[in-house]
Amino acid sequence: MDDDLKLSDFTGGEKVHLALLHTRMAKRGLAGPTVYIDDLKKKVERVEKRALNRKNKQ
């Protein structure tokens, strides 16, 4: 089973969602190293898991 995700494995909406989440993480990162970003990381992991599940069903 191949667990590697490629950009083509994501839908257009997921790509936009990931871009926005990464932008928010970067913005929080500029605020300093002590700013909490784990909530955004969990959201990214959920989107990746959804894409991986869809890929493995094929």
Secondary structure, 3 states (H helix, E strand, C coil): CCCCCCHHHCCHHHHHHHHHHHHHHHHHHHHCCCCCCHHHHHHHHHHHHHHHHHHHHC
